[in-house]
Amino acid sequence: MQDLIEAAIPAALSLGLALGIRTAVRYHQERYERGTILSAGRHRRYLLHVPVGYDPATPVPLVIALHSYGQWPFQHNAISRWNDLADEHGFIVVYPYGMAFPLYWRIGGPGGRLSDPAPDIAFISDLIDRLQAEYAIDPVRIYANGHSNGGGLSYVLACAMPERIAAVGMISGAYLYEGCHSDTPRPVPAVVFHGTGDTIVPFNGGVAGFWRVRFPSVPEWVERLARRNGCELPPAPLPTQGDVRGLHYQHPEAEVLFYTVEGGGHTWPGGDGPQSRRTGHRTTFIDATRVMWTFFAQHRLPGSAVPAGA
């Protein structure tokens, strides 16, 4: 089943408990709207953050923030702080809930029907429709990002919904989906982060986790993604920031940025919240949330210009 893609269930639950204790008060302090939608025959839930000063007369971007395996949406915000950036830049953030318990996303790989991403693809598509009907969402500025299992779903969405998702961001992603092919009608720009010391989704690939799932080598996976997007090779190096190295696979419409954290664990670079020996080192030299938003703001669906300074 899909929950095979992460570390052992007890490890995920213990981390989730630690996060829950620390972030429960924050949850009540944050401004969320809670929603439910019927999708693929199931009632699916989400949290929504509408920025301070939202004007329904002005179309705004939508950021879809996808939690990791065993994590709750409000915990994902507590780590990434997407709400803070949304208030600063005036975009809407939605935090969908995954399936079952512990919560997870179906992203392919072992598990047959229980790992089939079709229900989650339908859910995100239906959710976009719902939010566009209720808010002034700019249809050419919809972005998806996530951590671990959520990073894997971000990749699935880029493959399955390239006509709706303008760009994606992936941190410590679990990449098991094999439904993305070179004939995808539109390659989607992507920014990827991964730590070389990640033991949950190993940087160099291999078998990991309680259920012994086989993951691809992340550098090789990123290069395949860049080739599929039609990017220039070899990539250009990005400026080093402490323990963070970067590569830029250049393309006028479908570029790929790849940030490597030397010794980094299964963590959100520059994020907040508790850490554990299991998740490993978290760098403070780069803020992945801000980097992703800067990247997103530079990309819209084809046929729409990006204003200077946007």
Disulfide bonds with the S-S distance in Angstrom:
Cys159-Cys180 2.25
